Structures are given as structure tokens and as C-alpha cells.
Amino acid sequence: MALNVAGLLRSHARRQVTAETHMVKKFRFAVGVFSALVFMGILSIAQVQPVAPPQGATTFQATNSTQVVNVQQNGAGYGLKASTSSTGPVSAVFGQATGTSGFNNGVWGRTYSPAGVAVRGEAMANSGGPTGVAGFSDFSRSGIGVYGHAQYNGIGVFGQIDSLDFSGIGVFGKSGGSCCGIPGVFEQDATNSGAYNVILVAQYLDSNNQIHPALTVDSQTVTGPRFWANPDPYGDDLFIGRAANNMSNVFRVNPAGAVYADGGYFTGGADFAEAFSVKGTSSTYAAGDVLTIDPGATRRLARSSMPYSTLVAGLYSTKPGVLASPYPMDQAPKSDIPLAVVGVVPCKVTTENGVIKPGDLLVTSRKEGYAMKGTDRNRMVGAVLGKALEPLAKGEGVIQVLVTLQ
């Protein structure tokens, strides 16, 4: 039997190649499985033990003329936000200008919005005395804690309080317990050039959103619709006016309301009057009426109605120079009228007893509330009202009279 050597060799070779191919495939599969296990192990380690961030401060340093760090936010969020949970005297953001000269800034804020805020501080605590923005100058003897500046019609420093219990303060100045500080000073430098002299203005807004001035202080005067002085615990005067040399008082009002003046009193009126009640309704009386004592009541007056009455008391004053009252201030009855008892006063007169000339003695007449010339000397004792200062040729009128009861 003859052997086919060539065929056997070819068959053996094919089996050998097939075996080698299976070995390569098994090796490749094992390598793939091992690689996958290693990768999964690495991922597992990375998830369990994350890489810690670098510790310590990071310093950014440059020498350019713009900025060292530029943060730009084009959305609605913060450009830069920093926070700290420390309870010590530290800051989430700290700005420091180390230059020892020039106008440099530790923190600079800028806004371009008409309603924007360049630098803003908010105190979020609902108890204690937190501070939104604080400025300190603890080293220089002429330093400024908080400085505000505005050009044109702006406001250098603006304080506003929306208090609900009448205790809030928009701007508060306080001098510490050490000697000699001044809580608030207002200085007007334009007065030196004559441009403007107003130093301080206080105003209020009414229910119609109309602004009304309450107090104006300029370089020469203090003006306002009303001034109120309360006595202090030491019994000092309510008001004091000083001489030009500031060496002595020339005017003062004591706590009881007594007025003292070295220079005398100058008023718009020319008579001394006293408040009296009247018979009937006071609205039916008028300035210039001749008044007599009402015998039917205590301290009450009535219009004159008979000639040569010795009950004559005076005239209804048109504009008293001094008005006296037996009542405390603000307690006088509104129905009282001013009775002029001395001085120059307009008086209703009639010529029923003859032409009136300056210097004539005047007495009551038959016409209610009018005076006439007195001619009966026997009846004039105790009945003279005063002396005429102006003439009246005929009829009725009003003339100036010097009240001199006799």
C-alpha cells in the first residue's frame, strides 16, 4: 500500500494552523477580560476616594495696568461670590490698598444702571445690632470713616428708614464716651465766595406728596414755621439771646414762660389789652366798640348804651400790642375779646353831642357801642373814655383815640 506523503503533510499542516488560531483567540479574549477588570477597578477606586482639591491660598500676581483677575458674568447670576462661616472678625471678601500715598481704594464698586448700587451691604440678622455697611478710621487723627461725594444735583450720603414702630433712624451720628467729639457737623464752603449760604434744611412730605420746609439754617439765620423748647431737668431757660460780644444775655425765657429782655418790646400794636368775656355772642362784637362793665355778671363786658356811663371799661382792640389774660397759655376761652385799657386804638364815634376835634374828651353815647364828645363836666367824672386824636365833623365814623380812663 503506497503512502501519500504529500497529502499527509498538507493535512498535518492544516491541523497545526487551526490549533494556533484557537490559541491566539483565547489569548486575546483573556487580555480583553483582564483589561476590562483593571479599568473597572480604577473607576471603583476613583468613586470611593475622590481626588482632594489643592489646599492653601492661591496667589494671583501681575504688574499690568488693568486687573489681575477678571471675572465676567453674562447671565443673571453673581460675577463673584465668596462666603465664610467663620465667627471671627474676618470677611468673605477683603480688599486692601497697600499704597501709602495717592487716592487708592481698598474696594471699588461701579454701576452703570440709573437704579444701580455700586457697593451694597446687607445685614440679614433679625436681632442684635447688625451693620449693613461700616466704615472705620481708627488710626489717622483726621481720617474719615464713611465718605460720600456727589456732583451736580446728587446726594453725597443718603439715609432712609422704613420703621413700623416710630423708632427707626435714617442717619445717626454719635460721639463716643471720650472727650470732646462732635456727633454732627454741617459745613457750607460756598458761603465764602458768596455763591450759596444754606447749611441745613429739614423738610417733610405731606399726605399729598408735597414737600414742606420745617427748618432752614443758613450762615445768618435759622428759620422754620414753629420752634418748640422743652425744659431740661436742671431748670435752665427755654431760650437765651446773647449780646453781640457773647459776654451777656440780652433776652431769655425761663421755664415758667416769663420773658426777660434788656432792649424792651416793639410790637405792631399800640395798646395794652386784656382778655374779657362778653354778654351775648362774641361774634356780634367788632373792633372799635365802646365797652362797659356788665353789672349782671362777674368779669364780663357789654356794649355801651347810655351817655356818660361810669361803667365804661375801654375799647374792643383792633390789634393789641400786648394782650394779657388771667388764664394759662392755650387755656383762654376762644369767646373772649381783647379790651384795650390804655394806648392808641380805633374807636367808633358819633357827633350827636357836637363836632369832635383832636384833644376832646370822649364819653359813651346813646348809640350802642359808640363814643361822643363830653361837654357836661358834672357828669364826666369817672365817665371819660379817652382823648380824640382825629376829628370828625359830622355823622358817625372811626377815629384814633388815646385811651385814658378817668
C-alpha positions in Angstrom: 0.0 0.0 0.0 1.6 3.1 -1.1 1.6 6.2 1.3 0.5 9.6 0.1 3.2 11.5 1.9 2.4 14.8 0.4 -1.2 14.6 1.4 -0.4 13.7 4.9 1.9 16.6 5.2 -0.7 19.0 4.0 -3.3 17.7 6.4 -1.0 18.0 9.4 -0.1 21.5 8.5 -3.8 22.4 8.4 -4.5 21.0 11.8 -1.5 22.8 13.2 -2.7 26.2 11.8 -6.1 25.7 13.2 -4.8 24.9 16.7 -2.6 28.0 16.6 -5.6 30.1 15.6 -7.6 28.9 18.5 -4.7 29.7 20.9 -4.5 33.3 19.6 -8.2 33.8 20.0 -8.1 32.5 23.6 -5.1 34.8 24.5 -6.8 37.8 23.0 -10.0 37.1 25.0 -8.1 36.7 28.2 -6.3 40.0 27.6 -9.6 41.8 26.9 -11.2 40.5 30.1 -8.1 41.5 32.2 -8.1 45.0 30.7 -11.8 45.4 31.5 -11.4 44.3 35.1 -8.5 46.7 35.6 -10.5 49.6 34.1 -13.5 48.8 36.4 -11.2 48.6 39.4 -9.8 52.1 38.6 -13.3 53.5 38.3 -14.3 52.0 41.5 -11.3 53.5 43.3 -11.9 56.9 41.8 -15.5 56.8 43.0 -14.7 55.8 46.6 -11.7 58.0 47.0 -12.1 61.3 45.0 -9.1 63.4 44.4 -8.8 66.0 47.1 -8.6 69.6 45.9 -5.4 71.5 46.5 -5.2 73.1 49.9 -3.9 76.5 50.9 -4.2 80.0 49.4 -3.8 80.8 45.8 -2.0 83.9 44.9 -2.6 85.8 41.6 0.1 88.3 40.8 0.6 90.6 37.9 2.1 94.0 37.1 -0.3 95.2 34.4 -2.4 98.4 34.5 -5.8 96.9 34.2 -6.6 93.9 36.5 -5.0 90.8 37.9 -8.2 88.7 37.8 -11.1 89.4 35.5 -14.5 87.7 36.2 -17.3 88.3 33.8 -20.9 87.1 34.2 -23.2 87.4 31.2 -26.2 85.8 32.8 -28.3 86.8 35.8 -26.0 85.3 38.5 -23.2 86.8 40.5 -19.9 87.7 38.9 -18.1 86.6 42.0 -19.5 85.1 45.2 -17.4 84.4 48.3 -18.6 83.1 51.7 -17.2 82.2 55.1 -18.8 80.5 58.1 -16.2 81.9 60.5 -17.5 83.7 63.6 -14.3 85.6 64.0 -13.6 89.2 62.7 -12.9 88.0 59.1 -14.5 88.8 55.8 -15.7 86.7 52.9 -14.1 89.4 50.6 -11.2 91.6 51.7 -9.9 94.5 49.8 -6.6 96.2 50.7 -4.8 99.0 49.0 -1.2 98.9 50.3 0.0 102.1 48.7 0.9 104.7 51.3 0.1 107.7 49.1 -2.4 108.7 46.4 -6.1 108.2 46.2 -6.2 104.4 46.1 -9.2 102.2 47.1 -9.4 99.0 49.1 -12.8 98.1 47.5 -14.2 99.9 44.4 -17.7 99.3 43.1 -19.1 100.7 39.9 -22.5 100.6 38.3 -23.9 102.0 35.0 -27.6 101.4 35.8 -29.8 104.5 36.7 -31.1 102.5 39.6 -27.9 100.6 40.3 -25.9 100.3 43.6 -22.1 100.3 43.2 -21.4 98.8 46.7 -24.1 97.2 48.7 -24.1 95.8 52.2 -27.0 93.8 53.8 -27.4 92.9 57.4 -29.6 89.8 57.4 -29.8 89.1 61.2 -33.2 89.8 62.7 -31.8 90.6 66.2 -29.0 92.4 67.8 -27.3 95.4 66.1 -26.0 94.2 62.7 -24.4 96.6 60.3 -25.0 96.7 56.5 -22.1 98.9 55.6 -19.5 100.1 58.1 -16.5 102.5 57.7 -13.7 102.8 60.2 -10.8 105.2 60.5 -9.0 104.1 63.7 -5.5 105.4 63.1 -5.3 108.8 61.5 -6.4 111.8 63.6 -8.1 113.3 60.5 -9.4 110.1 59.0 -12.9 109.6 57.6 -14.9 106.5 58.5 -17.5 106.9 55.7 -17.2 109.4 52.9 -19.9 110.3 50.4 -19.5 112.6 47.4 -21.8 113.6 44.6 -21.6 116.2 41.8 -24.3 118.4 40.3 -27.7 117.7 42.0 -26.8 114.3 43.5 -26.7 113.3 47.2 -23.5 112.6 48.9 -24.8 110.4 51.7 -28.5 109.3 51.8 -30.1 107.5 54.8 -33.6 106.1 54.8 -35.7 104.2 57.4 -39.0 102.4 56.9 -39.8 101.9 60.5 -43.0 100.4 61.7 -42.7 101.4 65.4 -41.6 105.1 65.3 -38.1 104.2 66.4 -36.0 103.9 63.3 -33.3 106.4 62.3 -32.2 107.2 58.8 -28.9 108.8 59.7 -27.4 108.7 63.2 -24.3 110.5 64.4 -22.8 109.7 67.8 -19.8 110.9 69.7 -18.2 108.2 71.9 -17.6 108.4 75.6 -14.2 110.0 75.3 -13.8 113.8 75.5 -14.9 116.4 73.1 -16.3 114.7 69.9 -19.0 116.3 67.8 -21.8 113.9 66.6 -22.6 116.0 63.6 -21.2 119.0 61.7 -22.6 120.7 58.6 -20.2 123.0 56.7 -21.1 125.2 53.7 -18.0 126.2 51.8 -19.8 128.2 49.1 -20.6 130.9 51.6 -17.0 132.1 51.4 -17.4 133.0 47.7 -21.0 134.4 48.2 -22.4 131.6 45.9 -24.7 130.0 48.5 -25.2 130.2 52.3 -27.7 127.5 53.2 -26.2 125.0 55.6 -29.0 122.7 56.7 -32.6 122.1 55.5 -35.1 119.9 57.2 -38.3 119.0 55.3 -41.3 116.7 55.4 -43.7 115.1 52.9 -47.4 115.6 53.4 -50.2 113.2 52.5 -50.4 114.7 49.0 -46.7 114.1 48.5 -45.9 117.8 48.7 -42.6 118.8 50.3 -42.7 121.4 53.1 -39.7 123.0 54.8 -39.6 122.5 58.6 -36.2 124.1 59.3 -33.6 126.1 57.4 -30.2 127.1 58.7 -28.1 129.4 56.7 -25.0 131.4 57.6 -27.0 134.2 59.3 -30.4 132.9 60.3 -32.4 129.9 61.5 -36.0 129.8 60.1 -38.9 127.5 60.4 -42.7 127.6 60.8 -42.5 126.6 64.5 -39.9 126.1 67.2 -40.5 124.1 70.4 -38.4 124.2 73.5 -38.7 121.7 76.4 -37.3 122.4 79.8 -34.4 120.3 80.9 -34.0 118.6 84.2 -31.8 121.4 85.5 -34.3 124.2 85.2 -32.4 126.1 82.6 -34.0 128.8 80.4 -36.0 127.7 77.4 -34.5 130.4 75.1 -31.5 132.6 75.5 -30.3 135.5 73.4 -26.7 136.7 73.7 -25.1 140.1 73.1 -23.0 140.7 70.1 -19.8 140.1 72.0 -21.3 136.9 73.5 -20.5 138.2 77.0 -24.0 138.5 78.4 -27.7 137.6 77.9 -30.0 140.2 76.4 -33.1 138.0 76.1 -34.3 134.9 77.8 -37.4 132.9 78.5 -37.4 130.9 81.8 -39.1 127.5 82.2 -42.3 129.2 83.5 -42.7 131.2 80.4 -41.5 134.6 81.8 -39.8 136.7 79.2 -36.8 139.0 80.1 -35.5 141.4 77.6 -32.9 144.2 78.1 -33.9 146.2 75.0 -37.6 146.4 75.6 -40.5 145.3 73.3 -41.6 146.6 69.9 -44.9 145.3 68.7 -47.2 146.0 65.8 -50.0 147.2 68.1 -50.2 150.4 70.0 -52.2 149.4 73.1 -52.3 147.2 76.1 -55.3 144.9 76.2 -56.7 142.2 78.4 -59.0 139.3 77.5 -62.6 139.5 78.8 -65.8 137.6 78.3 -68.8 139.5 76.9 -72.5 139.4 77.2 -74.2 137.5 74.4 -72.3 136.1 71.5 -68.8 137.4 70.9 -69.1 137.2 67.2 -71.6 140.1 67.3 -69.0 142.4 68.7 -66.5 144.3 66.5 -63.2 146.1 66.8 -63.8 149.8 67.9 -66.8 149.0 70.0 -67.1 151.0 73.3 -67.4 148.5 76.1 -68.8 148.9 79.6 -68.8 146.6 82.7 -71.8 144.3 82.8 -73.2 144.6 86.4 -75.2 141.4 86.0 -72.1 139.1 85.9 -68.5 138.8 87.2 -65.7 139.9 84.9 -68.0 140.4 81.9 -68.4 143.2 79.4 -71.2 144.6 77.2 -71.5 147.3 74.6 -72.2 150.8 75.9 -75.8 152.0 75.5 -76.3 155.2 77.6 -74.4 158.5 77.7 -71.9 159.4 80.4 -71.8 155.9 81.7 -69.4 155.5 84.6 -69.3 151.7 83.8 -67.1 152.5 80.8 -64.2 150.0 80.6 -62.4 150.6 77.3 -62.5 149.7 73.6 -62.5 146.5 71.6 -58.9 146.5 70.5 -58.2 146.1 66.8 -54.6 144.8 67.2 -53.3 144.7 70.7 -49.6 145.4 71.3 -49.8 143.3 74.5 -52.7 141.0 75.4 -52.9 139.9 79.0 -55.1 137.1 80.2 -55.9 135.6 83.6 -55.7 132.1 82.1 -52.7 129.9 81.5 -51.4 129.8 77.9 -53.6 128.0 75.4 -56.4 127.8 78.0 -58.1 131.1 77.4 -61.7 130.8 76.1 -61.9 131.5 72.4 -65.0 133.6 73.0 -63.0 136.2 75.0 -62.3 139.5 73.3 -59.4 142.0 73.8 -60.3 145.1 75.9 -57.9 148.0 75.3 -57.4 149.8 78.6 -54.5 152.0 77.6 -52.9 153.1 74.4 -54.0 154.3 70.9 -57.0 152.4 69.5 -59.5 152.9 66.7 -62.9 153.9 68.2 -66.4 154.2 66.9 -67.7 157.8 67.5 -70.7 159.9 66.7 -71.2 163.7 66.6 -74.6 163.6 68.3 -73.2 165.8 71.0 -71.2 168.1 68.7 -68.2 168.1 66.3 -65.3 166.1 67.6 -61.8 167.8 67.5 -58.4 166.4 68.4 -58.0 166.6 72.2 -61.7 166.4 73.0 -62.6 164.2 76.0 -64.8 161.3 74.9 -67.6 159.6 76.8 -70.2 157.0 76.0 -73.2 158.0 73.9 -76.8 156.9 73.4 -75.8 154.9 70.3 -74.8 151.4 71.3 -71.0 150.9 71.2 -70.2 154.5 70.2 -68.5 157.3 72.0 -69.3 161.1 71.7 -67.7 164.3 72.8 -68.2 165.0 76.5 -69.5 168.5 77.4 -71.2 168.1 80.8 -68.3 168.5 83.2 -70.6 167.5 86.2 -71.2 164.0 84.6 -67.7 163.4 83.2 -66.0 162.3 86.4 -65.4 158.6 86.1 -67.0 158.5 82.7 -64.2 159.7 80.4 -63.0 157.0 77.9 -60.1 158.9 76.4 -59.0 161.7 74.1 -59.7 162.1 70.4 -56.6 162.1 68.2 -58.5 162.8 65.0 -61.5 165.0 64.1 -65.0 164.0 62.9 -67.2 166.9 61.6 -70.5 165.1 61.1 -72.3 161.8 61.5 -70.6 158.6 62.6 -67.1 157.2 61.9 -64.0 155.6 63.3 -61.1 157.7 64.6 -57.9 157.2 66.6 -58.4 157.6 70.3 -55.9 157.7 73.2 -57.5 155.5 75.8 -57.1 157.3 79.2 -59.8 156.2 81.5 -60.7 158.9 84.1 
